[in-house]
């Protein structure tokens, strides 16, 4: 059975929230690709719409939008997802994962595109409480 860590980004506040999903909620992500929009019910955001922006597998290989399917592929990269060059013109062969989500994916990155006050929806809204 599929189990994922979902990192939800709130672009309005700049905060991120992590949720573990499994069972029926995890099955909603299977077969989806980077860029797909789904209802936020899978991560506890019933009034929101989320968009899949990326992810990685259990070994840390990133998902790339330009690699089709769920396969692993070695690419010669000059930069972008999976490789940050340290000097001008540097290239490196990196193994990356395709854009489709399957059981091998461990983490899924999503962003909220419709809805407001994500912190309150998760029940993590601190309000104006002072911490001492």
C-alpha positions as CSV (number, residue, x, y, z in Angstrom):
1,X,0.0,0.0,0.0
2,X,1.3,3.5,-0.9
3,X,2.5,5.9,1.8
4,X,3.8,9.4,1.2
5,X,5.1,12.4,3.0
6,X,3.3,15.4,1.5
7,X,4.9,18.9,1.9
8,X,2.2,21.5,1.4
9,X,3.4,25.0,0.5
10,X,1.3,28.1,1.2
11,X,2.4,30.7,-1.3
12,X,0.6,33.5,0.6
13,X,2.4,33.1,3.9
14,X,5.5,31.3,2.7
15,X,5.0,28.5,5.2
16,X,5.2,24.8,4.6
17,X,3.3,22.0,6.3
18,X,4.2,18.3,6.3
19,X,1.5,15.5,6.4
20,X,1.8,11.8,6.2
21,X,-0.8,10.2,3.9
22,X,-1.6,6.5,3.4
23,X,-4.5,4.3,2.3
24,X,-7.3,5.9,0.4
25,X,-5.7,9.4,0.6
26,X,-2.4,8.1,-0.8
27,X,-4.2,6.4,-3.7
28,X,-5.5,9.8,-4.9
29,X,-1.9,10.7,-5.8
30,X,-1.0,7.5,-7.6
31,X,-0.8,7.9,-11.4
32,X,-0.8,11.7,-11.1
33,X,1.9,13.9,-12.7
34,X,3.7,17.1,-11.9
35,X,1.4,20.0,-12.7
36,X,-1.9,18.1,-12.0
37,X,-4.4,19.8,-9.7
38,X,-6.4,17.8,-7.2
39,X,-8.7,18.5,-4.3
40,X,-7.0,19.1,-0.9
41,X,-9.1,16.5,0.9
42,X,-6.2,14.0,0.6
43,X,-4.1,16.1,3.0
44,X,-6.9,17.5,5.2
45,X,-7.6,20.7,3.2
46,X,-11.3,20.2,2.2
47,X,-11.9,23.7,0.9
48,X,-8.6,24.0,-1.1
49,X,-7.2,22.9,-4.4
50,X,-3.6,21.8,-4.6
51,X,-1.1,21.4,-7.4
52,X,1.7,18.8,-7.5
53,X,5.0,20.6,-8.0
54,X,7.5,17.8,-7.5
55,X,8.8,15.1,-5.2
56,X,11.5,12.6,-4.6
57,X,11.9,8.9,-4.0
58,X,13.3,7.1,-0.9
59,X,16.9,7.6,-2.1
60,X,16.5,11.3,-2.7
61,X,16.3,11.3,-6.5
62,X,14.2,14.2,-7.6
63,X,11.2,14.0,-9.9
64,X,11.7,16.0,-13.2
65,X,8.9,17.3,-15.3
66,X,10.7,16.6,-18.6
67,X,11.1,12.8,-17.9
68,X,8.0,10.9,-18.8
69,X,6.5,8.1,-16.7
70,X,7.8,6.6,-13.4
71,X,11.1,5.4,-14.7
72,X,14.6,6.3,-13.6
73,X,16.8,8.1,-16.2
74,X,20.3,9.3,-16.3
75,X,20.6,12.9,-17.7
76,X,23.5,15.1,-18.4
77,X,22.4,18.3,-16.6
78,X,23.7,21.8,-16.7
79,X,21.5,22.9,-13.9
80,X,17.8,22.9,-12.8
81,X,16.1,20.2,-10.7
82,X,18.6,17.7,-9.4
83,X,21.9,19.6,-10.0
84,X,23.2,23.0,-9.0
85,X,26.5,23.7,-10.9
86,X,29.3,25.2,-8.8
87,X,31.1,26.9,-11.8
88,X,30.2,28.1,-15.3
89,X,29.8,25.4,-17.9
90,X,29.8,22.5,-15.4
91,X,27.7,19.5,-16.4
92,X,27.1,16.3,-14.5
93,X,25.3,13.0,-15.2
94,X,22.5,12.7,-12.6
95,X,19.9,9.9,-12.1
96,X,16.4,11.4,-11.8
97,X,12.8,10.0,-11.6
98,X,10.0,10.6,-14.0
99,X,7.1,13.0,-13.5
100,X,4.5,10.4,-12.6
101,X,3.8,9.4,-9.0
102,X,4.0,5.7,-8.1
103,X,4.8,3.6,-5.0
104,X,8.5,4.4,-5.2
105,X,8.0,8.1,-4.5
106,X,8.5,8.9,-0.8
107,X,7.8,12.7,-0.8
108,X,5.4,14.8,-2.8
109,X,5.6,18.5,-2.9
110,X,2.4,20.4,-3.5
111,X,1.3,24.1,-3.4
112,X,-2.1,25.5,-2.6
113,X,-3.6,27.3,-5.6
114,X,-7.2,27.9,-4.4
115,X,-8.3,28.5,-0.8
116,X,-7.2,30.7,2.0
117,X,-5.7,30.4,5.5
118,X,-4.0,27.1,5.2
119,X,-2.6,27.2,8.8
120,X,-6.1,27.5,10.2
121,X,-7.3,24.6,8.1
122,X,-4.5,22.4,9.5
123,X,-5.3,23.7,13.0
124,X,-1.8,25.2,13.4
125,X,-2.9,28.8,13.5
126,X,-1.1,30.4,16.5
127,X,-3.0,33.6,16.3
128,X,-1.5,36.3,18.5
129,X,-0.5,34.0,21.4
130,X,2.8,35.0,23.1
131,X,5.3,32.2,23.7
132,X,7.2,32.4,26.9
